[in-house]
């Protein structure tokens, strides 16, 4: 691989997205939200009413799936069957389904090639949950970003639109997702053995990015 790849893994609400976007901007490379791919799969499962827990139905669905990132200016759009679904995949329902369905090895295998293909031609910061462990084990720089559950829940709560949201429900869903992601058999959420772990509980986005840049610049 001749491109420079940086991976940032970690649980939901740790600040991966904001950090990854800023780091990519400072490095002058592409930012790739791999979680969006799994959300895209969940979106299509809901849209098409797929019985994803049935292996045969899931495999037929994945064979027919046409999902990918498309570059537009400096951003990557998530496109499914020719339609931009970037702004349709951020609901709590899709988040939970993405966490559950992504535990299926067939789903992870189907999306692996898409992620690796991007890295063949572009310097990129990849954000996800198994970027440093499974997708890019030879990445130049690997980080694992985490934070206290209460702080992560408050961040996610503040990001959500509407007045009917419930902080306790947000925290409970996040706790369930943490457990699902870390206990799944296929590509569980965990730091790569050579990843730099950063506790972002009491750090600003800029402070986290500065820590990462120092590591990258030393290499």
N, C-alpha and C positions, 0 to 999 in steps of 0.2 A: 504494500500500500504506500503510494507516494504522497498521499494527502495527509494533512495534520488533523487528527481526530481527538477531540476532548469529550469525555463522557461525564455526565453528572446524574447520579442515581440518588434515590432517596424516597421517603414516604410522602404521601399527599400532604400539601399544606406547608412543606418545609421551605418553600420559596424557590423551588427549582426553576420554575418558568421565568420569573423576573430576573433571577441571577443569570440563567443561561442566555437570555436575550441580551442582557447588558454585556456579558462576557464575550459573546459572539460579535457584538458591535465593536468592542474595544480591540478584538483580535482581527476584525475585518473579514469574518467568515460567516457561513450560513448557520442559522439556528434551526434545529430540527426537534420538534415536540413529538416524540415517538408515542406518547400516551394518546395523542390525537388519533393515531392509526387504530388503536384498540377501541377508542370511543367511536370511531367511524364504523368499525365492525358491529359494535353494540347498537349503534343507530340503525344500521341496516337490518340487524336481527329483529329489532322492535318494529321497524317499518314494514318488513316482509313477514312478520309473525312466525319466525323460525323457531322450531323446537331444538334449540342449540344443545340441549343435554342429550339428545339422541345423536350418537356419533355419525350415523349414516346421513341424517338430515343436515348435520353440521358440515360434513365433508362435501356434500352436494352444493350446499350454500357457498362454501369457500371456493370451490372450483368455478363457480359462476361470478364470484366477487371481482369487481373491477374498481379497485381503490388505490389511490396513489397521491403523492404530493406533486403539485405543479408550481413552478417558480413564477411569481409575478412581481416584477420590480425586485425589491430586496426581501420579499416574504414568500413563504411556502404556503400554498392553499391546499386544503384537503379536498380531493375531488373523488366522488363515487359515481360511477357510470356517467361520467361527463358533467355531473352537477356539483357545484361548490357547496359543501356541507360544513365548512369551517365554523360557522356561527350557529350550528344546530346541535352541537355535541356536548354542551356544557351543563346539562341538567343533572340534578342529583340521581334521577332514575338511570340515566345513561352511565353516570360514574359508577354506580353500584353494579350494573350489568357488565360494564367493561372489566371491572375487577374480577367478577365471577367467570366470565367467558374467557378471559385472558389466561386462566389457569389451564385451559385445554391445550395440550401440546400441538394439536392440529392448527389452532389459531396462531400460536407463536411461530410455528414453522412457516405458515402462509405469509406472515409479515416480515420474516427475517430477511428475505431477499430484497424487499423494497428498501429496507434500512441500509443494508450493505451496499446496494447499488449507488445510493446517494454518495456514500463515502468514497467510492471509486474515483469520482471526478471533482469533488468539492472539499475544501477544508471546512470542517463543521464542528459545532458543539451539539452533541446529542443528549437530550434529556430523557430520562426514563426510569426504569426499575431494574433492568438487567443489562444495561448498555456495557458496563465494564466487566461483567461476569460472563455473559453469553454472546452478545451481539458483536462486541469489539474487544475481545480479550487482549489484543495487542495494541490497543489505543495508546497514543503517546502520553496522554495525561488522563487520570481517572480521579473523580471526586465522589464522595458520598456525603450528601447534605441531609442533616436531620435537625429536629427541634422538638421541644417539649410538646406533648399532645394538647395540653390546654392552649398553648400559644398557637399551635397549628390550627386548632378548631376556631379560635377567635379570628385568625387571618382569613380562613375560608368563609366564615360567617360574614365578615365585613365585605368580602368580594361579591357575595350573593345579592342579586336584586330582589326587590319586593319587601313587604312589611310582614309577611306571614311566616318568615323563617324562624327557626327555633335553634338556639345555640346548643341546647342539650342534645337535640336530634342530630345536629351537625357533628358534634363530638362523638356520639354513639356510632354513627355511620362511619366516621373516620377510624374509630377503634376497630370496627368489624373489618374494614378494608385493610388496615394494617395487618390484622391477623390472617386474612385471606391471602394477602400478597406474600407474607413471610412464611406461611405454612404450606403453600402449594408445592406440589412435587416438581412441576415444570418451571424452571427458572425462578426460584423464589427470590424475594427482595432481601438482599444482603450486600454488604460492602465487598467489592473485589479485594483479594488479599493484598494487592498493591495500590489500593485506592487511598487517597488522603481524605480522612474523615473530618468534617467541619460541623460543629454545633452552632446553628444559626439562631438559637433561641433569643439571644440578646444582642445580635449583630444586625447592623443595617445591611441592605443589599450591597451598597458600595463597599462596606467593610469585608463582606464575603468575597466579592469579586476581586478586591485588592489582594486578599489572601491567595486566591487562585492564580492571579497574574504573577505574584511573586514566585510561586512554585513553578509556573510555566516558564518564566524568564530565567530561572536558575538552571533549567535543563539544557 
